[in-house]
Amino acid sequence: MKRKNISKPIYILLPIIIIISLVIRYRIIYYNSREITYVIERYLTTGIFNPHKLFDINNFQLSFSDGRLAVVRVNGLQKKSPHKKIDYDVFLEKNSKGIWKVKKLYQVP
């Protein structure tokens, strides 16, 4: 009996699956970045080295928007213990493709 070599297809299929999943993830994030609340929530609750990381966002309040620029006040709980309530003013800009990007972030005293 001959033994089939199964490892060859795995070495070919695994990188293809990883690349396809990364492309799909990128497209989902890119599509959802058209919503201002998604961008703020993603920016403030994710990231390993994010010094402004929040555990949870309690409130969004739009202070200013002209369609291209926006200022949003965000209230939430800090990720670091003892989870204090903290407010941030987030300045966002919309590019020509309709994608919101965070430009500045200020802690409100």
RAQUIDA-V719270 format. One record per residue. N is the residue number from 0. PHI is phi in radians with two decimals (* if undefined). PSI is psi in radians with two decimals (999 if undefined). D_LAST is the distance of its C-alpha to the last C-alpha in Angstrom with 1 decimal. Layout:
# RAQUIDA-V719270
n=N phi=PHI psi=PSI d_last=D_LAST
n=N phi=PHI psi=PSI d_last=D_LAST
This chain:
# RAQUIDA-V719270
n=0 phi=* psi=2.45 d_last=75.9
n=1 phi=-1.63 psi=2.53 d_last=73.3
n=2 phi=-1.72 psi=2.25 d_last=69.8
n=3 phi=-1.41 psi=2.50 d_last=67.2
n=4 phi=-1.61 psi=1.80 d_last=64.4
n=5 phi=-1.51 psi=-0.38 d_last=61.2
n=6 phi=-1.17 psi=-0.47 d_last=58.7
n=7 phi=-1.10 psi=-0.87 d_last=59.3
n=8 phi=-1.11 psi=-0.56 d_last=57.9
n=9 phi=-1.16 psi=-0.71 d_last=54.9
n=10 phi=-1.16 psi=-0.44 d_last=54.1
n=11 phi=-1.53 psi=-0.75 d_last=54.4
n=12 phi=-1.27 psi=-0.69 d_last=52.7
n=13 phi=-1.04 psi=-0.86 d_last=49.6
n=14 phi=-1.10 psi=-0.61 d_last=48.2
n=15 phi=-1.13 psi=-0.76 d_last=48.9
n=16 phi=-1.13 psi=-0.72 d_last=47.1
n=17 phi=-1.12 psi=-0.79 d_last=44.0
n=18 phi=-1.12 psi=-0.76 d_last=43.9
n=19 phi=-1.10 psi=-0.73 d_last=44.4
n=20 phi=-1.17 psi=-0.64 d_last=41.6
n=21 phi=-1.16 psi=-0.69 d_last=39.2
n=22 phi=-1.13 psi=-0.76 d_last=40.2
n=23 phi=-1.11 psi=-0.74 d_last=39.7
n=24 phi=-1.07 psi=-0.76 d_last=36.2
n=25 phi=-1.08 psi=-0.77 d_last=35.2
n=26 phi=-1.13 psi=-0.67 d_last=36.7
n=27 phi=-1.15 psi=-0.80 d_last=34.9
n=28 phi=-1.11 psi=-0.74 d_last=31.5
n=29 phi=-1.09 psi=-0.78 d_last=32.5
n=30 phi=-1.15 psi=-0.75 d_last=33.7
n=31 phi=-1.26 psi=-0.29 d_last=30.7
n=32 phi=-1.26 psi=0.03 d_last=28.3
n=33 phi=-1.41 psi=-0.25 d_last=29.4
n=34 phi=-1.71 psi=2.22 d_last=27.2
n=35 phi=-1.16 psi=-0.64 d_last=23.5
n=36 phi=-1.19 psi=-0.62 d_last=22.4
n=37 phi=-1.12 psi=-0.74 d_last=24.6
n=38 phi=-1.11 psi=-0.79 d_last=23.0
n=39 phi=-1.14 psi=-0.79 d_last=19.4
n=40 phi=-1.11 psi=-0.73 d_last=20.6
n=41 phi=-1.16 psi=-0.74 d_last=22.8
n=42 phi=-1.15 psi=-0.68 d_last=20.3
n=43 phi=-1.60 psi=-0.22 d_last=17.6
n=44 phi=-2.03 psi=-0.03 d_last=20.2
n=45 phi=-2.15 psi=2.96 d_last=22.9
n=46 phi=1.85 psi=2.36 d_last=23.7
n=47 phi=-1.35 psi=-0.73 d_last=24.7
n=48 phi=-1.82 psi=0.38 d_last=22.7
n=49 phi=-1.34 psi=1.97 d_last=19.5
n=50 phi=-1.30 psi=-0.28 d_last=16.5
n=51 phi=-1.79 psi=0.34 d_last=14.2
n=52 phi=-1.13 psi=2.34 d_last=16.8
n=53 phi=-1.89 psi=2.59 d_last=16.2
n=54 phi=-1.31 psi=-0.73 d_last=18.9
n=55 phi=-2.69 psi=2.56 d_last=18.9
n=56 phi=-1.79 psi=2.19 d_last=17.3
n=57 phi=-1.62 psi=-0.63 d_last=17.3
n=58 phi=-2.64 psi=2.42 d_last=16.6
n=59 phi=-1.97 psi=2.39 d_last=16.9
n=60 phi=-2.42 psi=2.01 d_last=16.3
n=61 phi=-1.34 psi=2.01 d_last=17.9
n=62 phi=-1.56 psi=-0.68 d_last=16.4
n=63 phi=-2.67 psi=2.48 d_last=19.0
n=64 phi=-2.78 psi=2.32 d_last=22.2
n=65 phi=-2.07 psi=0.27 d_last=25.4
n=66 phi=1.68 psi=-0.50 d_last=27.2
n=67 phi=-1.98 psi=-0.62 d_last=26.5
n=68 phi=-2.04 psi=2.57 d_last=22.7
n=69 phi=-2.57 psi=2.56 d_last=20.0
n=70 phi=-2.15 psi=2.17 d_last=16.3
n=71 phi=-2.19 psi=2.31 d_last=15.3
n=72 phi=-1.66 psi=2.22 d_last=12.2
n=73 phi=-2.06 psi=2.33 d_last=12.7
n=74 phi=-2.05 psi=2.30 d_last=12.0
n=75 phi=-2.85 psi=-3.08 d_last=13.7
n=76 phi=-1.76 psi=2.33 d_last=14.7
n=77 phi=-1.10 psi=2.60 d_last=14.3
n=78 phi=-1.24 psi=-0.65 d_last=17.8
n=79 phi=-1.30 psi=2.53 d_last=17.8
n=80 phi=-1.16 psi=2.51 d_last=18.8
n=81 phi=-1.63 psi=0.75 d_last=17.7
n=82 phi=0.78 psi=1.04 d_last=16.2
n=83 phi=-1.28 psi=2.67 d_last=12.9
n=84 phi=-1.32 psi=2.41 d_last=11.3
n=85 phi=-2.49 psi=2.55 d_last=8.6
n=86 phi=-2.01 psi=2.45 d_last=7.7
n=87 phi=-2.26 psi=2.52 d_last=8.8
n=88 phi=-1.75 psi=2.12 d_last=10.4
n=89 phi=-1.93 psi=2.15 d_last=13.8
n=90 phi=-1.75 psi=2.14 d_last=16.4
n=91 phi=-2.12 psi=2.67 d_last=19.9
n=92 phi=-2.32 psi=2.42 d_last=23.3
n=93 phi=-1.74 psi=2.25 d_last=26.7
n=94 phi=-1.49 psi=-3.09 d_last=29.7
n=95 phi=-1.16 psi=-0.35 d_last=33.3
n=96 phi=-1.59 psi=0.01 d_last=34.1
n=97 phi=1.51 psi=0.29 d_last=31.4
n=98 phi=-1.69 psi=2.24 d_last=29.2
n=99 phi=-1.44 psi=2.42 d_last=25.4
n=100 phi=-2.31 psi=2.43 d_last=23.6
n=101 phi=-1.35 psi=2.17 d_last=20.0
n=102 phi=-1.71 psi=-0.82 d_last=19.5
n=103 phi=-2.45 psi=2.72 d_last=15.8
n=104 phi=-2.46 psi=2.13 d_last=12.8
n=105 phi=-2.15 psi=2.38 d_last=9.2
n=106 phi=-1.40 psi=2.31 d_last=6.3
n=107 phi=-1.53 psi=2.21 d_last=3.8
n=108 phi=-1.23 psi=999 d_last=0.0
